[in-house]
Structures are given as structure tokens and as C-alpha cells.
Amino acid sequence: MLHVIDSSQENYELQMQAVLTVLKELESESKPTFNVFNKIDKLENPSALDAILVDEMSLGISAKNNLQLDALLHKIEDHFSSRNQAMMLLIPFADGDKITLLHEIATIQSTEYTEHGTVLQVTVPREAAAKFEKYKIGENN
């Protein structure tokens, strides 16, 4: 989840708490959350940013001036890539139920039908990867 905070507001901490209260009501407070402090270009004291960015899940940006947007994208990509595994699979036609499962839990980059079964390039959640180990083929494995 991205929690975008207007860092130029004096009461940004109160605004953050209000959002956290709503997330708690939605039972979503335990989801991984990036605190994205926007408008860092408007901070009167740029060193104040160091006090705001308290952990690796926090980042200061300026969407208007395109500051640190690449860093934000990299943080998001790193987060999701650490939770997923790329796999190349050959699933025999007799195990079509596995393809159905992949469509439910994975991202499928490509599908090819061969005489031996269906070849899929997928990204699966790491905790589900073991279910597909016996079907692995190719370079990503």
C-alpha cells in the first residue's frame, strides 16, 4: 500500500494518524505500507526530511518536480519481486487444473501449446512456488 503524505503541511503527523485510524477500522493496518512523503521541494528546511524518513519503508518525493520517483518505483518493484518467483513451466494436458490455479494466483506472461503440454512463463507467489516445482523447465529455474 502507498500512503502518500503531504510533507509540506505542518500537521502532516495528525493527517497520518487519521489515515492509520481508518486503515485500522478496515483491518488493513498490518499490510505492508510505503510512507511516501510528497512535496519535499516545498520543505523550508530540507534537513527536516531526515527526521521524517524513519525507516526503509519511507521515501520523500516531489511528484510535481519528478524528484525521487524512480527511487519509489524501485522500492515498489523490489518489494514485489522479493515476494514472487519467476518460473517457466511445462504442464501436461492431463494436469489442466494446475493451469486453472495459476490463472487464479499468478501473473502469466506467456502461454504456448506444444505436443507435450502447455508451456507457461509465470510469476507466482513464493509460498505457492513449491506446488509447481515438478513442472519447471528452462532458464528461470
N, CA, C and O of each residue as an XYZ file, in Angstrom:
564
protein
N       0.845     -1.150      0.000
C       0.000      0.000      0.000
C       0.908      1.235      0.000
O       1.966      1.239      0.628
N       0.482      2.266     -0.705
C       1.202      3.534     -0.681
C       0.396      4.533      0.130
O      -0.759      4.817     -0.187
N       1.002      5.056      1.162
C       0.386      6.108      1.965
C       1.106      7.395      1.592
O       2.242      7.627      2.005
N       0.427      8.232      0.802
C       1.031      9.480      0.328
C       0.682     10.580      1.321
O      -0.484     10.813      1.639
N       1.726     11.246      1.799
C       1.595     12.254      2.847
C       2.115     13.576      2.309
O       3.170     13.624      1.677
N       1.384     14.634      2.555
C       1.813     15.972      2.144
C       2.811     16.480      3.178
O       2.422     16.986      4.231
N       4.084     16.344      2.875
C       5.119     16.703      3.849
C       5.241     18.205      4.058
O       5.912     18.644      4.992
N       4.608     18.995      3.210
C       4.690     20.447      3.369
C       3.696     20.967      4.410
O       3.772     22.128      4.813
N       2.772     20.120      4.844
C       1.785     20.525      5.848
C       2.378     20.414      7.256
O       3.031     19.424      7.586
N       2.151     21.414      8.059
C       2.655     21.387      9.433
C       2.039     20.251     10.237
O       2.686     19.685     11.119
N       0.792     19.919      9.934
C       0.086     18.896     10.701
C       0.091     17.543      9.985
O      -0.850     16.762     10.125
N       1.138     17.269      9.229
C       1.178     16.014      8.471
C       1.076     14.796      9.392
O       0.515     13.772      9.002
N       1.612     14.900     10.604
C       1.553     13.761     11.531
C       0.115     13.448     11.950
O      -0.256     12.280     12.076
N      -0.693     14.487     12.167
C      -2.104     14.279     12.500
C      -2.848     13.646     11.330
O      -3.698     12.776     11.519
N      -2.518     14.093     10.119
C      -3.143     13.516      8.932
C      -2.759     12.044      8.789
O      -3.590     11.211      8.426
N      -1.506     11.734      9.074
C      -1.063     10.336      9.019
C      -1.852      9.495     10.018
O      -2.295      8.394      9.691
N      -2.027     10.005     11.224
C      -2.761      9.260     12.253
C      -4.210      9.035     11.847
O      -4.778      7.979     12.125
N      -4.811     10.025     11.190
C      -6.196      9.873     10.737
C      -6.301      8.740      9.718
O      -7.240      7.946      9.764
N      -5.350      8.667      8.811
C      -5.347      7.589      7.813
C      -5.124      6.242      8.499
O      -5.786      5.261      8.164
N      -4.199      6.190      9.453
C      -3.949      4.939     10.170
C      -5.183      4.468     10.935
O      -5.435      3.267     11.037
N      -5.943      5.408     11.468
C      -7.184      5.053     12.162
C      -8.171      4.402     11.201
O      -8.802      3.399     11.535
N      -8.302      4.971     10.013
C      -9.205      4.403      9.004
C      -8.711      3.020      8.575
O      -9.511      2.097      8.424
N      -7.416      2.876      8.380
C      -6.867      1.571      7.990
C      -7.146      0.524      9.065
O      -7.434     -0.633      8.761
N      -7.056      0.945     10.317
C      -7.348      0.023     11.422
C      -8.811     -0.412     11.383
O      -9.125     -1.583     11.596
N      -9.698      0.539     11.109
C     -11.126      0.228     11.008
C     -11.388     -0.748      9.859
O     -12.289     -1.583      9.942
N     -10.602     -0.640      8.793
C     -10.738     -1.526      7.638
C      -9.958     -2.830      7.815
O      -9.938     -3.681      6.926
N      -9.321     -2.971      8.971
C      -8.476     -4.132      9.278
C      -7.362     -4.312      8.241
O      -7.052     -5.426      7.819
N      -6.774     -3.184      7.849
C      -5.710     -3.193      6.845
C      -4.404     -2.628      7.370
O      -3.465     -2.430      6.600
N      -4.327     -2.364      8.668
C      -3.131     -1.715      9.211
C      -1.898     -2.606      9.176
O      -0.778     -2.112      9.300
N      -2.085     -3.911      9.011
C      -0.934     -4.811      9.003
C      -0.361     -5.037      7.604
O       0.653     -5.721      7.458
N      -0.989     -4.479      6.587
C      -0.473     -4.641      5.223
C       0.822     -3.839      5.064
O       0.959     -2.760      5.642
N       1.764     -4.361      4.286
C       2.991     -3.594      4.046
C       2.647     -2.229      3.439
O       1.901     -2.140      2.464
N       3.199     -1.177      4.029
C       2.852      0.181      3.607
C       4.111      1.012      3.411
O       4.984      1.062      4.277
N       4.186      1.662      2.254
C       5.238      2.644      1.999
C       4.682      4.009      2.368
O       3.623      4.409      1.883
N       5.398      4.721      3.227
C       5.043      6.104      3.542
C       5.765      7.003      2.550
O       6.986      7.148      2.603
N       5.003      7.603      1.648
C       5.559      8.431      0.584
C       5.288      9.889      0.938
O       4.150     10.356      0.886
N       6.345     10.591      1.296
C       6.220     11.992      1.682
C       6.402     12.853      0.442
O       7.515     13.025     -0.055
N       5.293     13.390     -0.048
C       5.296     14.198     -1.265
C       5.577     15.664     -0.918
O       5.499     16.075      0.240
N       5.896     16.419     -1.932
C       6.157     17.864     -1.843
C       7.415     18.181     -1.038
O       7.463     19.184     -0.326
N       8.428     17.330     -1.151
C       9.675     17.620     -0.432
C      10.329     18.890     -0.959
O      11.150     19.496     -0.270
N       9.975     19.295     -2.169
C      10.513     20.527     -2.737
C       9.992     21.761     -2.006
O      10.566     22.843     -2.135
N       8.918     21.614     -1.245
C       8.335     22.745     -0.520
C       8.805     22.840      0.927
O       8.415     23.765      1.639
N       9.633     21.901      1.372
C      10.121     21.955      2.750
C      11.041     23.158      2.922
O      11.972     23.357      2.141
N      10.772     23.951      3.943
C      11.611     25.123      4.209
C      13.004     24.711      4.655
O      13.990     25.373      4.333
N      13.077     23.621      5.393
C      14.348     23.114      5.882
C      14.545     21.702      5.316
O      14.004     20.742      5.867
N      15.304     21.561      4.233
C      15.476     20.241      3.612
C      16.033     19.181      4.562
O      15.789     17.992      4.356
N      16.767     19.579      5.587
C      17.291     18.588      6.527
C      16.178     17.997      7.402
O      16.378     16.976      8.060
N      15.013     18.642      7.404
C      13.874     18.104      8.150
C      13.417     16.778      7.571
O      12.783     15.975      8.255
N      13.741     16.556      6.316
C      13.367     15.298      5.667
C      13.998     14.105      6.375
O      13.376     13.047      6.471
N      15.213     14.257      6.868
C      15.890     13.168      7.583
C      15.105     12.728      8.821
O      15.077     11.545      9.157
N      14.477     13.677      9.485
C      13.692     13.346     10.677
C      12.388     12.634     10.312
O      11.864     11.844     11.097
N      11.873     12.918      9.122
C      10.612     12.315      8.665
C      10.827     10.876      8.195
O      10.013      9.995      8.475
N      11.912     10.651      7.489
C      12.166      9.336      6.894
C      12.804      8.427      7.932
O      14.028      8.363      8.049
N      11.969      7.727      8.679
C      12.449      6.974      9.827
C      12.789      5.521      9.531
O      13.441      4.872     10.350
N      12.366      4.988      8.381
C      12.666      3.593      8.084
C      12.754      3.376      6.579
O      12.530      4.293      5.788
N      13.084      2.148      6.202
C      13.269      1.835      4.782
C      11.965      1.827      4.003
O      11.986      1.772      2.774
N      10.832      1.881      4.691
C       9.529      1.917      4.033
C       9.047      3.356      3.844
O       7.887      3.583      3.502
N       9.936      4.328      4.066
C       9.608      5.739      3.902
C      10.490      6.345      2.822
O      11.663      6.000      2.679
N       9.888      7.261      2.062
C      10.636      7.905      0.983
C      10.047      9.278      0.732
O       8.829      9.455      0.745
N      10.924     10.255      0.503
C      10.483     11.597      0.146
C      10.529     11.784     -1.362
O      11.494     11.390     -2.017
N       9.477     12.390     -1.911
C       9.402     12.639     -3.352
C       8.834     14.026     -3.614
O       8.306     14.683     -2.717
N       8.954     14.450     -4.853
C       8.194     15.588     -5.359
C       7.611     15.138     -6.687
O       8.318     15.063     -7.691
N       6.327     14.841     -6.687
C       5.676     14.397     -7.920
C       5.707     15.517     -8.952
O       5.918     15.264    -10.138
N       5.500     16.744     -8.509
C       5.472     17.890     -9.425
C       6.815     18.093    -10.125
O       6.862     18.371    -11.323
N       7.906     17.950     -9.369
C       9.247     18.188     -9.923
C       9.975     16.902    -10.301
O      11.164     16.925    -10.620
N       9.258     15.781    -10.265
C       9.821     14.487    -10.675
C      11.066     14.111     -9.863
O      12.023     13.558    -10.404
N      11.044     14.414     -8.568
C      12.165     14.083     -7.692
C      11.901     12.753     -6.991
O      10.859     12.576     -6.360
N      12.831     11.832     -7.100
C      12.816     10.553     -6.401
C      11.706      9.592     -6.868
O      11.445      8.591     -6.199
N      11.059      9.879     -7.992
C      10.012      8.973     -8.473
C      10.604      7.639     -8.913
O      10.000      6.588     -8.695
N      11.779      7.677     -9.527
C      12.444      6.429     -9.909
C      12.775      5.590     -8.673
O      12.633      4.367     -8.687
N      13.214      6.253     -7.614
C      13.524      5.530     -6.375
C      12.271      4.877     -5.803
O      12.329      3.763     -5.284
N      11.143      5.570     -5.899
C       9.882      4.998     -5.425
C       9.508      3.768     -6.246
O       9.118      2.741     -5.690
N       9.626      3.870     -7.554
C       9.321      2.721     -8.410
C      10.218      1.534     -8.087
O       9.754      0.394     -8.055
N      11.493      1.792     -7.848
C      12.427      0.712     -7.500
C      12.048      0.055     -6.168
O      12.123     -1.165     -6.030
N      11.644      0.866     -5.197
C      11.223      0.300     -3.910
C      10.011     -0.616     -4.097
O       9.941     -1.695     -3.508
N       9.071     -0.179     -4.912
C       7.871     -0.978     -5.148
C       8.237     -2.272     -5.878
O       7.781     -3.354     -5.507
N       9.062     -2.149     -6.916
C       9.493     -3.337     -7.666
C      10.243     -4.312     -6.766
O       9.995     -5.517     -6.813
N      11.149     -3.801     -5.956
C      11.912     -4.667     -5.044
C      10.992     -5.389     -4.075
O      11.178     -6.572     -3.788
N      10.013     -4.675     -3.581
C       9.076     -5.275     -2.624
C       8.355     -6.458     -3.256
O       8.277     -7.534     -2.662
N       7.828     -6.258     -4.461
C       7.057     -7.327     -5.084
C       7.936     -8.437     -5.636
O       7.534     -9.601     -5.622
N       9.118     -8.106     -6.118
C       9.980     -9.166     -6.655
C      10.475    -10.091     -5.540
O      10.734    -11.269     -5.785
N      10.605     -9.577     -4.342
C      11.040    -10.431     -3.242
C       9.930    -11.373     -2.778
O      10.196    -12.353     -2.082
N       8.707    -11.081     -3.156
C       7.569    -11.906     -2.750
C       7.145    -12.891     -3.829
O       6.303    -13.755     -3.586
N       7.724    -12.765     -5.018
C       7.315    -13.591     -6.147
C       8.499    -14.306     -6.769
O       9.652    -13.926     -6.564
N       8.200    -15.336     -7.525
C       9.241    -16.098     -8.203
C       8.837    -16.307     -9.656
O       7.723    -16.746     -9.940
N       9.745    -15.993    -10.572
C       9.520    -16.253    -11.993
C       9.802    -17.719    -12.273
O      10.773    -18.285    -11.771
N       8.945    -18.324    -13.077
C       9.109    -19.742    -13.406
C       8.673    -19.985    -14.855
O       7.748    -19.346    -15.357
N       9.352    -20.913    -15.506
C       8.927    -21.428    -16.803
C       8.439    -22.843    -16.531
O       9.171    -23.664    -15.979
N       7.206    -23.125    -16.918
C       6.583    -24.402    -16.582
C       6.089    -25.114    -17.840
O       5.650    -24.484    -18.802
N       6.173    -26.428    -17.807
C       5.548    -27.271    -18.824
C       4.515    -28.117    -18.093
O       4.864    -29.034    -17.351
N       3.265    -27.809    -18.304
C       2.179    -28.512    -17.618
C       1.518    -29.462    -18.608
O       0.976    -29.020    -19.621
N       1.556    -30.768    -18.324
C       0.900    -31.736    -19.211
C      -0.605    -31.446    -19.294
O      -1.207    -30.944    -18.345
N      -1.189    -31.769    -20.437
C      -2.614    -31.508    -20.625
C      -3.459    -32.193    -19.555
O      -4.517    -31.685    -19.184
N      -3.007    -33.332    -19.060
C      -3.746    -34.069    -18.032
C      -3.820    -33.306    -16.705
O      -4.687    -33.587    -15.877
N      -2.906    -32.333    -16.498
C      -2.878    -31.554    -15.257
C      -3.430    -30.139    -15.469
O      -2.930    -29.171    -14.897
N      -4.456    -30.046    -16.289
C      -5.049    -28.740    -16.615
C      -5.528    -27.965    -15.401
O      -5.607    -26.738    -15.444
N      -5.852    -28.667    -14.310
C      -6.280    -27.972    -13.097
C      -5.180    -27.065    -12.554
O      -5.468    -26.063    -11.899
N      -3.921    -27.410    -12.823
C      -2.802    -26.565    -12.362
C      -2.796    -25.242    -13.125
O      -2.435    -24.203    -12.573
N      -3.194    -25.285    -14.388
C      -3.258    -24.052    -15.185
C      -4.371    -23.162    -14.640
O      -4.214    -21.944    -14.555
N      -5.477    -23.766    -14.278
C      -6.573    -23.002    -13.675
C      -6.096    -22.320    -12.401
O      -6.388    -21.145    -12.176
N      -5.370    -23.046    -11.573
C      -4.829    -22.473    -10.335
C      -3.877    -21.323    -10.641
O      -3.925    -20.285     -9.981
N      -3.016    -21.500    -11.633
C      -2.084    -20.427    -11.999
C      -2.831    -19.161    -12.414
O      -2.419    -18.054    -12.066
N      -3.913    -19.318    -13.146
C      -4.688    -18.142    -13.549
C      -5.285    -17.418    -12.340
O      -5.542    -16.215    -12.399
N      -5.500    -18.139    -11.263
C      -6.061    -17.530    -10.057
C      -5.014    -16.837     -9.199
O      -5.308    -15.814     -8.581
N      -3.781    -17.379     -9.146
C      -2.802    -16.870     -8.169
C      -1.566    -16.228     -8.772
O      -0.802    -15.577     -8.060
N      -1.353    -16.400    -10.079
C      -0.090    -15.970    -10.684
C      -0.324    -14.902    -11.747
O      -1.454    -14.627    -12.152
N       0.777    -14.316    -12.180
C       0.774    -13.464    -13.362
C       1.365    -14.296    -14.484
O       2.478    -14.809    -14.369
N       0.631    -14.425    -15.547
C       1.083    -15.244    -16.679
C       1.585    -14.313    -17.774
O       0.828    -13.520    -18.334
N       2.894    -14.425    -18.072
C       3.493    -13.575    -19.086
C       3.294    -14.144    -20.493
O       3.089    -13.394    -21.447
N       3.355    -15.474    -20.614
C       3.175    -16.075    -21.936
C       2.665    -17.501    -21.798
O       2.867    -18.167    -20.783
N       1.997    -17.944    -22.857
C       1.456    -19.301    -22.929
C       1.736    -19.846    -24.320
O       1.522    -19.166    -25.324
N       2.218    -21.082    -24.365
C       2.469    -21.740    -25.654
C       2.009    -23.190    -25.528
O       2.281    -23.860    -24.532
N       1.310    -23.656    -26.554
C       0.807    -25.028    -26.543
C       1.733    -25.882    -27.394
O       1.994    -25.567    -28.555
N       2.226    -26.967    -26.806
C       3.121    -27.876    -27.514
C       2.517    -29.274    -27.496
O       1.476    -29.497    -26.879
N       3.164    -30.203    -28.164
C       2.655    -31.577    -28.172
C       2.763    -32.242    -26.800
O       2.091    -33.238    -26.532
N       3.622    -31.680    -25.924
C       3.829    -32.268    -24.592
C       2.962    -31.625    -23.510
O       2.851    -32.161    -22.408
N       2.354    -30.494    -23.813
C       1.540    -29.803    -22.827
C       1.602    -28.302    -23.042
O       1.960    -27.835    -24.123
N       1.253    -27.548    -22.006
C       1.225    -26.093    -22.077
C       2.467    -25.531    -21.400
O       2.757    -25.853    -20.247
N       3.202    -24.684    -22.129
C       4.386    -24.016    -21.588
C       3.963    -22.614    -21.162
O       3.413    -21.847    -21.952
N       4.226    -22.300    -19.913
C       3.845    -21.003    -19.367
C       5.044    -20.316    -18.729
O       5.820    -20.942    -18.008
N       5.187    -19.030    -19.000
C       6.123    -18.178    -18.275
C       5.271    -17.434    -17.253
O       4.383    -16.668    -17.627
N       5.536    -17.655    -15.959
C       4.684    -17.114    -14.909
C       5.505    -16.467    -13.800
O       6.706    -16.702    -13.666
N       4.832    -15.662    -13.027
C       5.364    -15.151    -11.775
C       4.382    -15.575    -10.707
O       3.218    -15.173    -10.726
N       4.850    -16.390     -9.774
C       3.976    -16.937     -8.731
C       4.426    -16.443     -7.363
O       5.607    -16.160     -7.159
N       3.488    -16.337     -6.425
C       3.894    -16.013     -5.052
C       4.851    -17.088     -4.540
O       4.628    -18.278     -4.766
N       5.908    -16.676     -3.858
C       6.918    -17.625     -3.372
C       6.308    -18.771     -2.567
O       6.755    -19.913     -2.678
N       5.297    -18.477     -1.762
C       4.722    -19.526     -0.936
C       3.967    -20.578     -1.754
O       3.677    -21.660     -1.242
N       3.644    -20.276     -3.016
C       2.943    -21.246     -3.871
C       3.874    -21.943     -4.856
O       3.468    -22.896     -5.520
N       5.114    -21.480     -4.959
C       6.040    -22.000     -5.971
C       6.269    -23.506     -5.849
O       6.428    -24.186     -6.863
N       6.287    -24.025     -4.648
C       6.565    -25.455     -4.443
C       5.532    -26.343     -5.134
O       5.848    -27.465     -5.532
N       4.311    -25.855     -5.279
C       3.256    -26.635     -5.934
C       3.565    -26.908     -7.407
O       2.991    -27.812     -8.014
N       4.482    -26.112     -7.974
C       4.750    -26.201     -9.404
C       6.167    -26.660     -9.721
O       6.562    -26.692    -10.886
N       6.935    -27.016     -8.694
C       8.336    -27.422     -8.877
C       8.496    -28.541     -9.908
O       9.408    -28.489    -10.733
N       7.644    -29.529     -9.873
C       7.814    -30.676    -10.766
C       7.560    -30.331    -12.222
O       7.858    -31.139    -13.103
N       7.016    -29.149    -12.500
C       6.732    -28.730    -13.870
C       7.785    -27.772    -14.429
O       7.690    -27.357    -15.584
N       8.790    -27.418    -13.617
C       9.781    -26.418    -14.022
C      10.628    -26.875    -15.194
O      11.045    -28.030    -15.272
N      10.873    -25.939    -16.108
C      11.782    -26.135    -17.236
C      12.498    -24.817    -17.493
O      12.118    -23.796    -16.918
N      13.504    -24.810    -18.326
C      14.085    -23.571    -18.836
C      15.032    -22.842    -17.904
O      15.437    -23.352    -16.859
N      15.379    -21.604    -18.331
C      16.444    -20.803    -17.713
C      16.095    -20.199    -16.367
O      16.978    -20.079    -15.519
N      14.848    -19.813    -16.129
C      14.492    -19.115    -14.887
C      14.479    -20.027    -13.685
O      14.130    -19.590    -12.589
N      14.848    -21.277    -13.856
C      14.656    -22.238    -12.783
C      15.946    -22.727    -12.251
O      15.965    -23.549    -11.335
